[in-house]
Amino acid sequence: MSAENFDVIVIGGGPAGYVAAIRAAQLGFKTVCVEKGKTLGGTCLNVGCIPSKALLDSSEHYHYAKTKFAKHGVMVSDVKLDLPAMMKRKDAVVRQLVNGVAGLFKKHKIETVTGHGKLAGLEGDLKKVEVETETGKRTLLAPRILLATGSEATQLPFLPFDGKRVLSSTEALEIPEVPKHLVVIGGGVIGLELGSVWSRLGAKVTVIEFQDRIVPGVDRQAGAELHKSLVKQGLEFKLLTKCLGATKSGDWMLVEAEEIATKNKFTLECDYVLVSTGRRPYTAGLGLETFGITTDKMGRIGIDSHFQTSAPGIYAVGDIVAGPMLAHKAEEEGIAAIEIMAGQAGHVNYEAIPNVVYTWPELACVGATEEELQERGVEYKAGSFPFMANGRAKAMDETDGFVKILADAKTDRVLGVHIVGARASDMIAEAVAVMEFGGSAGDIARTSHAHPTLPEIMKEAAMAVSKRQIHM
């Protein structure tokens, strides 16, 4: 089959890839997107962000009906769980969104090639990509290639996934029954979110975390507040503990663990184990060596400030390059890379990339933590305000958590914002916008916030930076 010519080849149809392909088409590039999965959207839409949030919302409704409705005067008797219906709804949400991406590709006349694509050298001045499809090999040519192949769950060498009892995040979205006891290895975002889903539905959940706290990368005070709330909900935590492995015993798994400080070993009996110890860049079989492109010890591809690899005309974005493995970070990089290819000034402000843990309460943050500022010797002021003192939070019966704002001691410029509480994922957007434009705590404090709303907590925290909060 003869080679097909394009202006841009995007390898990977996840958040970075499909968004980049759409932007490329908008800018007039003849674009093709190579995706190894049967549907567009990558891990995020198919087996990650979207299905997990669908289950988080569904399980939260069930949990509310069981535990909180009566307090609001809503009397519901004999509440039952229909797990197949919940899973069906989750699948429908995923289907609608991946079909939506396919529709956008059609609208923008972007061609999709389904199969595994790899770099295959040069043909004249053009870069060549070969794609193994179900019907044979296709050869694509273009002067520009964007690598956006995402990441995959990391396996523990002593506890490999079997898809039945030892699960990755993908299988944890499809458990056919509510576990009696789910052991989660890793107290990061994925483990806490999926642990929360199954805990709300009735499972006993135990989280084993090697470090001395959950969500280790976030502000320590914020992480401690989330920990306290999750314990109240019934999750159990084994901190400073390492997993040694697990063995199957009938329908049960025996998880061996060890307390790091005391070397005390113990066994947990459970029916499912979720291994959520991180993700690694997916670059297997990508043909990087064809162009002399290397990866670091973490498996990430090196890029310059224009997202270009060591091979001219080949760019990389998203989970396969340095930085947090976040869908929105990947999207911003994909758009910026394409705009740079088109001669525009694409840019990503890495100081204003939010991060969210979609437990309940939620945890959301942007910018520096207190620990980071202290380590860097930055003089700062901190202001915080609790949900407990906010009228809307009281009315909602959602009083756990706080907002903390860190501002430069001399300029008052916002350096970091950390929220634990209801709708933190929505509230963080204000902080991101202020930081994107170099705003100050005083700017937030003097901005009118509707009453009664949760964002008033942000205003009060900003006022607290200069010790002038009103409602405490």
C-alpha positions in Angstrom: 0.0 0.0 0.0 1.4 3.4 -0.9 2.2 6.0 1.7 -0.3 8.6 2.7 0.7 12.2 3.3 -0.4 14.5 6.1 0.8 17.8 7.7 0.7 16.4 11.2 0.6 12.8 12.6 -0.6 12.5 16.1 0.2 9.2 17.8 -2.2 8.7 20.7 -5.9 9.6 21.0 -6.1 10.4 24.7 -6.6 13.9 26.1 -3.3 15.2 24.8 -3.6 13.6 21.4 -7.2 14.2 20.5 -7.2 17.8 21.7 -4.0 18.4 19.7 -5.5 16.9 16.6 -8.5 19.1 16.8 -6.3 22.2 17.3 -4.2 21.2 14.4 -7.2 20.9 12.1 -8.5 24.3 13.3 -5.1 25.7 12.2 -5.4 24.2 8.8 -3.2 21.2 9.1 -4.2 18.0 7.3 -4.2 15.8 10.4 -4.3 12.1 11.2 -4.6 10.5 14.7 -3.2 7.0 15.3 -4.9 5.3 18.3 -4.2 1.7 19.4 -7.5 1.4 21.2 -10.9 0.8 19.6 -12.2 4.2 20.7 -10.7 7.6 21.1 -10.2 9.3 24.5 -7.4 7.2 25.9 -7.2 6.0 29.5 -9.0 9.2 30.8 -12.2 8.8 28.9 -12.3 5.0 28.7 -10.9 3.5 31.9 -9.8 6.5 34.0 -11.0 9.9 34.8 -14.5 9.7 33.5 -15.7 6.2 34.6 -14.2 6.7 38.0 -16.0 10.0 38.5 -19.2 8.4 37.3 -18.9 5.8 40.0 -17.8 8.3 42.6 -21.0 10.4 42.0 -23.2 7.3 41.9 -21.7 5.9 45.1 -22.0 9.3 46.8 -25.8 9.3 46.1 -26.1 5.9 47.6 -24.1 6.8 50.6 -26.2 10.0 51.1 -29.4 8.0 50.9 -28.0 5.6 53.6 -26.4 8.1 55.9 -27.6 11.7 55.4 -31.0 12.0 53.9 -32.8 11.5 57.2 -30.9 14.5 58.7 -32.4 16.6 55.9 -35.9 15.3 56.6 -35.9 13.0 53.7 -37.1 9.6 54.9 -36.1 6.7 52.7 -36.6 3.1 53.8 -35.0 -0.1 52.5 -32.4 1.6 50.3 -30.9 -1.0 48.0 -27.9 -1.1 45.7 -28.3 -2.2 42.1 -24.7 -2.5 41.1 -25.3 -3.6 37.5 -27.5 -0.5 37.0 -24.7 1.7 38.4 -22.2 0.1 36.1 -24.5 0.4 33.1 -24.8 4.1 33.8 -21.1 4.5 34.1 -20.6 2.7 30.8 -23.2 4.9 29.1 -21.4 8.1 30.3 -18.1 6.8 28.8 -19.8 5.8 25.5 -21.4 9.2 25.1 -18.1 11.0 25.6 -16.0 8.8 23.4 -18.7 9.1 20.7 -18.5 12.8 21.2 -14.8 12.9 20.4 -15.4 10.8 17.3 -18.0 13.3 16.2 -15.6 16.2 16.7 -13.0 14.4 14.6 -15.6 14.0 11.8 -16.6 17.6 12.1 -12.9 18.7 11.7 -12.2 16.2 9.0 -9.5 14.4 11.1 -8.7 10.9 10.0 -8.4 8.2 12.6 -6.2 5.1 12.1 -6.8 2.4 14.6 -3.7 0.3 15.4 -0.3 0.4 16.9 1.8 3.2 15.4 5.6 3.5 15.5 8.3 5.7 14.1 9.8 4.2 11.0 12.5 6.6 9.8 12.6 9.0 7.0 11.2 9.0 3.4 12.9 11.9 1.8 12.3 15.0 4.0 9.3 13.4 5.7 9.0 11.4 8.8 7.4 8.0 8.5 5.0 6.2 10.8 4.0 2.6 10.3 0.7 1.4 11.7 -0.3 -2.2 12.3 -4.0 -2.3 11.8 -6.4 -5.2 11.8 -6.4 -5.2 8.0 -2.7 -4.8 7.5 0.1 -2.2 7.6 -0.4 1.5 6.7 2.4 4.0 6.1 1.8 7.6 7.0 4.2 10.5 6.1 4.3 14.0 7.6 6.9 16.7 8.3 5.6 16.9 11.9 4.8 14.1 14.4 3.3 14.5 17.9 3.9 11.7 20.4 1.0 11.6 22.9 0.9 7.9 23.9 0.0 8.4 27.6 0.8 6.1 30.5 -0.1 2.7 32.0 -0.5 1.3 35.5 2.7 0.3 37.2 2.9 -3.4 38.3 4.7 -4.5 41.4 7.2 -7.2 40.5 6.1 -9.3 43.5 2.3 -8.6 43.0 1.5 -8.7 39.2 -2.0 -7.9 38.0 -4.2 -11.0 37.3 -7.3 -9.0 36.4 -9.4 -11.1 38.8 -8.2 -10.7 42.4 -5.2 -8.5 41.9 -6.4 -5.5 40.1 -5.2 -2.4 38.3 -7.4 0.7 38.3 -9.0 -0.5 35.1 -10.3 -3.8 36.6 -11.3 -1.9 39.9 -13.9 -0.1 37.8 -15.5 -3.4 36.8 -15.7 -5.5 40.0 -18.9 -7.6 39.6 -19.7 -7.5 43.4 -19.1 -5.2 46.4 -15.9 -6.6 47.9 -16.1 -7.8 51.5 -12.6 -6.5 52.0 -10.6 -4.5 49.5 -7.0 -3.9 50.2 -5.5 -0.9 48.4 -1.8 -0.8 47.9 -0.9 2.9 47.6 -2.5 5.9 49.3 -2.3 8.2 46.3 -5.1 9.7 44.2 -6.3 6.6 42.3 -6.2 4.4 45.4 -8.2 6.9 47.5 -10.8 7.5 44.9 -11.5 3.9 44.0 -11.2 2.9 47.7 -13.9 5.6 48.4 -16.2 4.2 45.8 -16.2 0.7 47.2 -16.2 1.9 50.8 -19.4 3.9 50.2 -21.0 0.8 48.6 -20.3 -1.3 51.7 -16.8 -2.7 51.4 -14.3 -2.7 54.2 -11.3 -0.8 52.7 -7.8 -0.9 54.0 -5.1 1.3 52.5 -1.4 0.3 52.8 0.9 3.3 52.2 4.7 3.2 52.3 5.1 6.8 53.4 4.0 8.5 56.6 0.9 10.1 55.0 -1.6 9.7 52.2 -1.3 11.8 49.0 2.3 12.5 49.8 2.8 15.2 47.2 0.2 17.6 48.5 0.4 20.2 51.3 0.9 18.2 54.5 -1.9 20.0 56.4 -4.3 19.4 53.6 -3.4 15.8 53.3 -3.9 15.4 57.1 -7.4 17.0 56.9 -8.4 14.6 54.1 -7.0 11.6 56.1 -9.1 12.6 59.1 -12.3 12.8 57.0 -11.7 9.5 55.3 -11.1 7.7 58.6 -14.5 9.1 59.8 -16.0 7.5 56.7 -14.6 4.1 57.7 -11.5 3.7 55.6 -8.5 2.2 57.4 -4.9 3.2 56.8 -1.7 1.4 57.4 1.0 4.1 57.0 4.7 3.6 57.0 3.9 0.1 55.9 5.2 -1.9 52.9 3.4 -4.7 51.0 5.5 -7.8 50.7 3.2 -9.7 48.4 0.0 -11.7 48.4 -1.0 -15.4 47.9 -4.3 -16.9 46.9 -6.2 -19.0 49.4 -9.4 -20.3 47.8 -11.5 -17.2 47.0 -9.4 -15.1 49.3 -6.1 -13.3 49.0 -3.6 -13.1 51.9 -1.7 -9.9 51.7 1.6 -9.8 53.5 2.8 -6.5 54.9 5.4 -5.1 57.2 5.5 -2.0 59.4 8.7 -0.2 58.4 9.7 1.1 61.8 9.1 -2.0 63.9 9.6 -4.7 61.2 6.5 -6.2 62.5 4.9 -8.4 59.8 1.1 -9.0 59.5 -1.4 -10.6 57.1 -4.6 -9.1 55.8 -7.3 -11.4 54.4 -9.3 -9.9 51.6 -11.2 -10.8 48.4 -9.7 -8.1 46.2 -6.4 -6.3 46.0 -6.1 -2.9 44.2 -2.5 -2.1 43.3 -2.3 1.7 42.7 1.3 2.6 43.1 1.6 4.9 40.2 1.8 5.0 36.4 4.6 4.9 33.9 5.0 6.4 30.5 3.8 4.2 27.6 6.4 4.2 24.9 6.7 0.5 24.2 7.3 -0.3 20.6 7.1 3.3 19.6 10.3 3.2 17.5 12.1 6.0 19.4 15.5 4.4 18.6 14.8 5.0 14.9 15.4 8.7 15.5 17.9 8.4 18.4 15.3 9.5 20.9 16.1 8.3 24.4 14.2 8.2 27.7 15.3 8.9 31.3 15.3 6.5 34.2 11.5 7.2 34.7 10.9 6.3 31.0 10.1 9.9 30.0 11.1 11.5 26.7 13.2 14.6 26.9 11.9 17.7 25.2 12.9 21.4 24.8 10.9 24.4 25.7 8.9 24.0 22.5 8.0 20.3 23.3 10.4 19.1 20.6 12.4 16.0 21.2 16.1 15.5 20.2 14.8 14.7 16.7 13.7 17.8 14.8 10.1 17.8 13.8 9.1 15.1 16.4 7.3 16.5 19.5 6.1 14.8 22.7 3.5 15.8 25.3 1.5 14.5 28.2 2.3 11.6 30.4 5.4 10.6 28.4 7.2 13.8 29.3 8.2 15.4 32.7 5.5 16.8 35.0 2.4 15.6 36.7 0.4 12.9 34.9 -2.8 14.9 34.6 -5.2 15.0 31.7 -5.6 18.8 31.7 -1.8 19.3 31.8 -1.6 17.0 28.8 -4.3 18.9 26.9 -2.5 22.2 27.5 0.7 20.8 26.2 -0.9 19.3 23.2 -2.5 22.6 22.2 0.7 24.5 22.9 2.8 22.1 20.8 0.5 22.4 17.8 0.4 26.2 18.0 4.2 26.3 18.1 4.3 24.1 15.0 2.0 26.7 13.3 4.4 29.5 14.3 2.3 30.8 17.2 3.4 31.4 20.8 2.1 28.2 22.5 2.8 28.2 26.2 2.0 26.3 29.4 2.3 27.9 32.8 3.3 24.9 35.0 2.9 27.0 38.2 -0.8 27.2 37.5 -1.7 23.5 36.9 -4.4 22.4 39.4 -4.5 19.0 41.0 -7.6 17.3 42.4 -8.4 14.3 44.5 -12.1 13.4 43.9 -12.8 11.8 47.2 -15.4 13.4 49.5 -14.5 15.8 50.8 -12.4 16.7 47.7 -8.9 18.0 47.9 -7.8 20.5 45.3 -4.6 22.5 45.1 -2.5 24.7 42.8 1.0 26.1 43.2 3.5 25.6 46.0 2.9 23.8 49.3 4.1 25.3 52.6 6.8 22.6 52.8 8.1 23.6 49.3 8.2 27.3 50.2 10.0 26.6 53.5 12.5 24.4 51.6 13.2 27.2 49.1 13.5 29.8 51.8 10.6 31.9 50.4 9.1 34.3 52.9 5.3 33.9 52.8 2.1 34.6 54.7 -0.7 32.0 55.1 -4.4 32.6 55.6 -7.0 29.9 56.1 -10.7 29.7 56.7 -12.8 26.6 57.6 -15.9 25.3 55.9 -17.5 25.1 59.3 -17.8 28.9 59.5 -19.4 29.3 56.1 -23.2 29.7 55.8 -23.6 27.6 52.6 -21.5 24.8 53.9 -23.7 24.7 57.1 -26.8 24.7 54.9 -25.4 21.8 52.9 -24.2 19.9 56.0 -20.8 19.8 54.4 -18.6 21.4 57.1 -15.4 19.4 56.8 -12.3 21.1 55.5 -10.7 24.5 54.9 -9.2 26.8 52.3 -5.6 27.9 52.7 -3.9 30.6 50.7 -0.1 31.1 50.6 1.1 34.6 49.5 4.5 36.2 49.1 5.2 38.1 52.3 6.4 41.2 50.4 4.3 41.4 47.2 1.2 39.5 48.4 1.2 37.5 45.1 -0.5 34.2 45.5 2.0 31.3 45.5 -0.3 28.4 46.4 -3.9 27.5 47.3 -5.0 24.3 49.0 -8.6 23.3 49.5 -10.1 20.4 51.4 -13.9 20.3 51.3 -17.1 20.0 49.3 -16.8 21.1 45.6 -13.1 21.9 46.0 -12.6 20.7 42.4 -14.8 23.6 41.3 -13.5 26.2 43.7 -9.9 25.8 42.7 -10.6 27.4 39.3 -10.7 30.8 40.9 -7.3 30.3 42.4 -5.8 29.1 39.1 -7.2 32.1 37.3 -5.8 34.5 39.9 -2.3 32.8 39.7 -2.4 32.7 35.9 -2.6 36.5 35.9 -0.2 37.1 38.8 -2.9 38.2 41.2 -2.6 38.7 44.9 -4.4 37.6 48.0 -5.7 41.1 48.2 -7.2 40.8 44.7 -9.3 37.8 45.9 -10.2 39.5 49.2 -11.5 42.6 47.4 -13.5 40.6 44.7 -17.2 40.3 45.4 -18.3 36.7 46.0 -22.0 35.8 45.9 -23.6 35.0 49.2 -24.3 32.4 50.4 -21.7 30.3 48.4 -18.8 28.0 49.1 -16.4 30.4 47.2 -16.9 32.9 50.1 -14.5 30.6 52.0 -11.8 31.5 49.4 -12.5 35.2 50.0 -12.3 34.8 53.8 -9.0 32.8 53.5 -7.6 35.6 51.3 -8.6 38.2 53.9 -7.0 36.0 56.6 -3.7 36.4 54.8 -3.6 40.0 56.2 -5.5 39.0 59.4 -8.7 40.7 58.4 -11.2 37.8 58.0 -14.7 38.8 59.0 -16.5 35.6 60.1 -13.9 34.2 62.6 
